[in-house]
Amino acid sequence: MDKTNALKNPVLNDETYFSKVVALADYVTSTWNPKMKWTWGEGLLGYALTLLDDYLKTDRYQKFLCDYCDYYVAHPPTVDCSDTSTPGLITYRMGKITGNPGYIALTERVLHFIKAEPRVLEDSINHLGNSREGKFYPKSVWVDSLMMFSVFPSLYASENNDAEMMTIAARQPRVLAQYLMDPSAHLWYHSYWVKSHHPYPRRKLFWGRGNGWVIASLPMILENIGEHEEKSKIIDILHQTSEALLTYQRTDGAFDTILSKKRKSYRELSFTALVASGWLKAVRLGYLDDSYLEPALKAYQCVIDALQFEGQAIFMPEISGPTIPLPIFPYLGYRLIPTSKNWSYGLAALFMAGIEFDKLRLRK
């Protein structure tokens, strides 16, 4: 579709499709306890709030985020896997804004983990690291690490001229694609078991949100690494996975939680928001062509239209709970994960999509 025609889409010219995102962020930060968990979903939510503040040119979420950081200055967290390195996105941004040495120390803890954690597959770490869960689950790399382990070092490297961190961040998409992206379907498996030398689950069973992490994170990494030698390969990976995903988009704009079994699972809105975020950003920055704008808007509209307003409360529904690739019955492991409202990572995906939507709406 021609971009000029796509920009005439009535959704893209309706300011309420962004104001509802801001209202949801305001509701969450005014009702949630800022002493959230030190883990991936909350880390992404906090980072998305920093991006909203930057975009709105406000500090409306700063107290909430500083309260979060203050709690962990007083109660130092364990950083032992990809998931527990993600909150570094919050402490880094808040440290830059406030200069608080406690926040900076938390960030340094995350940086040390990223640099020092042993590699299990080329330049990638065991996704579960040396956490308690990692002692029982097979050593493996996961698709989640594109967001949880790679985005922060790419951001830090770009702003601090850190060559080591830049190398770590820029290599991850190529390395993980080699082991996790199916060579014919161009969709991503959830994990790759290092000692067994195979992806898991097998038999072309593709988890939706995992592929959402790919689509959302790659444009973020690309934006941060600039003209790095890995850029063209990352763009190629983004093209292949995006083209593969197009055939799985439902008529309502959403995506199902399991891609390889159409209509045998359920629609999942955190995945849908991640795809909207990634495609909108990739089109805006020129990494994907304009034909992806209409599908991206359709996905974004689907999520916004699904928001539930109950008095002063606002909820994003149909978000599947935290998901691991179960060693047995993996299909049921995905299919039976219950959905709920306002999971942190779903909100983060929607907030990031909202920013990209509004930048296109205002032609920024």
C-alpha positions in Angstrom: 0.0 0.0 0.0 1.2 3.5 -0.8 2.2 5.3 2.3 0.3 8.5 1.3 -2.9 6.5 1.2 -2.1 4.6 4.4 -1.6 7.9 6.2 -5.2 8.8 5.4 -6.3 5.9 7.5 -9.0 7.2 9.9 -7.3 5.4 12.8 -4.0 7.2 12.2 -5.8 10.5 12.2 -7.7 9.9 15.5 -5.9 11.3 18.5 -7.9 9.2 20.9 -6.0 6.1 19.8 -3.0 7.7 21.6 -4.8 9.5 24.5 -6.2 6.1 25.6 -2.6 4.8 26.0 -1.6 7.8 28.1 -4.8 7.4 30.2 -3.9 3.7 30.8 -0.3 4.6 31.8 -1.7 7.2 34.2 -4.1 4.7 35.7 -1.4 2.1 36.2 1.1 4.5 37.8 -1.5 6.0 40.1 -2.8 2.7 41.4 0.1 0.2 41.4 2.7 -0.2 44.1 6.0 1.0 42.6 7.8 -1.7 44.5 7.3 -4.0 41.5 9.3 -7.2 41.0 12.9 -6.9 39.7 12.3 -8.9 36.5 11.6 -8.7 32.8 8.0 -7.6 32.6 8.3 -4.9 35.1 11.6 -3.8 33.6 10.0 -3.4 30.2 7.0 -1.6 31.7 9.3 0.9 33.5 11.3 1.5 30.3 8.2 2.1 28.3 7.1 4.7 30.9 10.5 6.5 30.5 9.9 6.5 26.7 6.4 8.0 27.3 7.8 10.7 29.5 10.5 11.5 26.9 7.9 11.6 24.1 5.4 13.7 26.1 8.2 15.9 27.4 7.0 15.4 31.0 8.1 13.9 34.2 4.7 12.5 35.1 6.0 8.9 35.7 9.4 9.9 37.2 8.3 9.6 40.8 6.8 6.1 40.3 10.1 5.0 38.6 12.3 6.6 41.2 10.3 4.9 44.0 11.0 1.6 42.2 14.7 2.3 42.0 14.9 3.5 45.6 13.3 0.2 46.8 16.1 -1.8 45.1 18.8 0.5 46.3 17.6 -0.4 49.8 17.0 -4.0 48.9 19.7 -5.0 46.3 18.3 -7.4 43.7 19.9 -10.5 42.3 21.0 -10.2 38.7 21.4 -13.8 37.5 19.7 -14.2 34.1 18.4 -12.4 31.1 15.1 -11.6 32.8 16.7 -10.0 35.8 19.0 -7.9 33.7 16.1 -6.1 32.0 15.4 -3.7 34.9 18.7 -2.1 34.0 16.7 -0.2 31.4 14.9 1.6 34.2 17.9 2.2 36.5 20.0 3.4 33.6 17.5 6.0 32.5 16.7 7.2 36.0 20.4 7.4 36.8 21.0 9.6 33.8 18.1 11.9 34.8 18.7 12.1 38.5 22.4 11.4 38.9 21.5 9.2 41.9 24.6 7.1 42.7 22.5 4.2 43.9 20.7 3.9 40.6 24.0 4.0 38.8 25.3 1.2 41.0 22.3 -0.9 40.1 23.0 -0.3 36.5 26.7 -1.3 36.9 25.5 -4.5 38.5 23.5 -5.3 35.3 26.4 -4.3 33.0 28.7 -6.6 34.9 26.3 -9.5 34.4 26.0 -8.9 30.7 29.7 -8.7 30.2 30.8 -11.5 32.6 28.1 -14.2 32.4 29.5 -17.3 30.7 28.5 -17.8 27.1 26.8 -21.1 26.1 26.4 -20.6 22.4 28.8 -18.3 20.6 28.1 -14.9 22.1 24.8 -15.8 23.8 24.2 -16.7 27.4 22.0 -19.4 29.0 18.7 -17.5 29.1 18.0 -18.6 32.6 21.6 -17.9 33.6 22.6 -19.1 37.0 19.1 -18.6 38.5 17.4 -21.3 40.5 15.3 -22.2 37.5 18.5 -22.4 35.4 19.8 -25.2 37.6 17.0 -27.5 36.5 16.1 -26.4 32.9 18.4 -27.5 30.1 21.0 -24.9 29.2 19.4 -23.0 26.3 19.1 -19.7 24.5 15.6 -18.2 24.2 13.9 -15.9 21.7 13.0 -13.7 24.7 16.7 -12.7 25.0 16.4 -10.5 21.9 14.4 -8.1 24.1 15.6 -9.0 27.6 19.3 -9.3 27.0 20.0 -7.3 23.8 18.1 -4.0 23.9 19.7 -2.6 27.0 23.3 -3.1 25.9 22.5 -1.6 22.5 21.0 1.5 24.2 23.9 1.8 26.7 26.5 1.3 24.0 25.0 3.9 21.7 25.0 6.5 24.4 28.3 5.7 26.1 30.5 4.7 23.2 31.0 1.3 24.7 32.5 -0.9 22.0 32.3 -4.1 24.0 28.6 -3.7 24.8 27.9 -2.7 21.2 29.5 -5.9 19.9 27.4 -8.0 22.4 24.2 -6.3 21.4 24.7 -6.2 17.6 25.6 -9.9 17.4 22.6 -11.3 19.2 20.1 -11.2 16.4 22.3 -13.0 14.0 23.4 -15.6 16.5 19.9 -16.3 17.9 18.4 -16.4 14.4 20.9 -19.1 13.4 19.6 -21.4 16.1 16.0 -20.3 16.7 14.6 -19.1 13.3 13.2 -22.0 11.2 15.0 -21.9 7.8 11.8 -22.4 5.8 9.0 -20.9 7.9 11.1 -18.0 9.0 9.4 -18.0 12.3 11.2 -18.5 15.6 11.2 -21.3 18.1 11.0 -20.5 21.8 14.3 -22.0 22.7 17.3 -23.9 21.6 18.7 -26.7 23.8 22.5 -26.4 23.6 23.5 -29.9 24.6 20.8 -31.6 22.6 21.6 -29.4 19.5 18.0 -28.8 18.5 15.3 -26.1 18.9 12.5 -26.7 21.4 9.6 -27.2 21.0 10.1 -29.0 17.8 7.9 -29.9 14.8 7.3 -26.3 13.8 5.5 -25.3 16.9 5.8 -21.5 17.1 4.9 -19.4 20.1 3.3 -16.1 19.2 4.7 -13.7 21.8 8.2 -15.0 21.2 7.9 -13.9 17.6 6.5 -10.6 18.9 9.7 -10.1 20.9 11.6 -10.5 17.6 9.5 -7.9 15.7 9.5 -5.4 18.5 13.2 -5.6 19.5 14.9 -5.7 16.2 14.0 -2.1 15.2 15.0 -0.9 18.7 18.4 -2.6 18.3 18.8 -1.3 14.8 18.1 2.2 15.9 20.8 2.0 18.6 23.6 0.3 16.7 23.6 2.8 13.8 25.8 1.8 10.8 27.2 -1.3 12.5 28.4 -4.1 10.2 25.6 -6.4 11.5 22.9 -3.9 10.4 22.1 -5.4 7.0 21.8 -8.9 8.4 19.4 -7.7 11.2 17.3 -5.9 8.6 17.2 -9.1 6.5 16.0 -11.1 9.6 13.4 -8.5 10.3 12.1 -8.7 6.7 11.9 -12.5 6.7 10.1 -12.8 10.0 7.7 -9.9 9.2 6.8 -11.5 5.8 6.1 -14.8 7.5 3.9 -13.2 10.2 1.7 -11.4 7.7 -0.1 -14.6 6.7 -1.0 -15.3 10.4 -2.7 -12.0 11.1 -6.4 -12.5 11.8 -9.1 -10.4 10.1 -9.6 -8.5 13.3 -5.9 -7.5 13.3 -4.8 -9.7 16.1 -2.5 -12.7 16.3 -3.1 -16.0 18.1 -0.9 -17.2 20.9 0.3 -20.2 18.8 1.1 -19.4 15.2 1.4 -22.8 13.7 -2.1 -24.0 14.7 -4.5 -21.5 13.3 -7.8 -21.1 15.3 -6.7 -23.9 17.7 -5.5 -21.5 20.4 -6.7 -17.9 21.3 -5.9 -14.4 20.3 -3.2 -12.8 22.4 -2.9 -9.0 22.7 0.6 -8.6 24.1 1.9 -10.4 21.0 -0.4 -8.2 18.8 0.9 -5.0 20.5 4.5 -6.1 20.1 4.0 -6.6 16.4 2.2 -3.3 16.1 5.1 -1.6 17.9 7.8 -3.2 15.8 6.1 -2.7 12.4 5.2 0.9 13.1 8.7 1.7 14.2 10.3 -0.2 11.4 8.2 1.6 8.8 8.8 5.0 10.3 12.6 4.4 10.3 12.6 2.8 6.9 13.6 -0.7 7.9 10.3 -2.1 6.4 8.5 -0.8 3.4 5.2 1.0 3.5 3.2 -2.1 2.8 3.5 -3.0 6.6 1.8 0.2 7.7 -1.8 -0.9 7.2 -1.3 -4.3 9.0 0.5 -2.5 11.8 -2.4 0.0 12.2 -4.8 -2.9 12.1 -3.0 -4.7 15.0 -2.8 -1.5 17.0 -6.4 -0.6 16.5 -7.4 -4.1 17.6 -5.6 -3.7 20.9 -6.9 -0.2 21.6 -10.5 -1.2 20.7 -10.2 -4.1 23.2 -9.3 -1.9 26.2 -11.9 -2.1 29.0 -13.0 1.0 30.9 -14.7 0.3 34.2 -15.3 3.6 36.0 -11.8 5.1 36.6 -10.1 1.8 35.9 -8.6 0.9 32.5 -7.6 -2.6 31.5 -5.7 -4.2 28.7 -7.2 -7.8 28.4 -6.3 -11.0 26.7 -2.7 -11.2 27.8 -1.3 -14.7 28.3 0.6 -15.3 31.5 4.4 -15.8 31.7 5.3 -18.7 29.5 8.2 -21.2 29.4 8.8 -24.0 26.9 7.7 -27.0 28.9 9.8 -30.1 28.5 6.7 -32.2 27.9 3.4 -31.5 26.1 4.6 -28.1 24.8 1.5 -27.4 22.7 -0.7 -27.7 25.8 1.8 -25.7 27.7 1.0 -22.8 25.4 -2.6 -23.5 24.8 -3.6 -23.7 28.5 -1.7 -20.6 29.7 -4.5 -18.5 31.1 -5.0 -14.9 30.0 -5.5 -11.9 32.3 -5.5 -8.1 32.3 -2.8 -5.5 32.6 0.2 -7.9 32.7 3.3 -5.6 32.9 4.8 -6.7 29.6 1.6 -6.3 27.7 1.3 -2.8 28.9 4.9 -2.1 27.9 4.2 -3.4 24.4 1.1 -1.2 24.1 2.9 1.9 25.4 5.7 1.5 22.9 3.2 0.9 20.1 1.3 4.0 21.2 4.4 6.2 20.9 5.2 4.9 17.4 1.6 5.3 16.4 1.6 9.0 17.5 4.9 9.7 15.8 3.3 8.6 12.6 0.1 10.4 13.3 2.0 13.6 13.7 4.4 12.7 10.9 7.4 13.0 13.3 
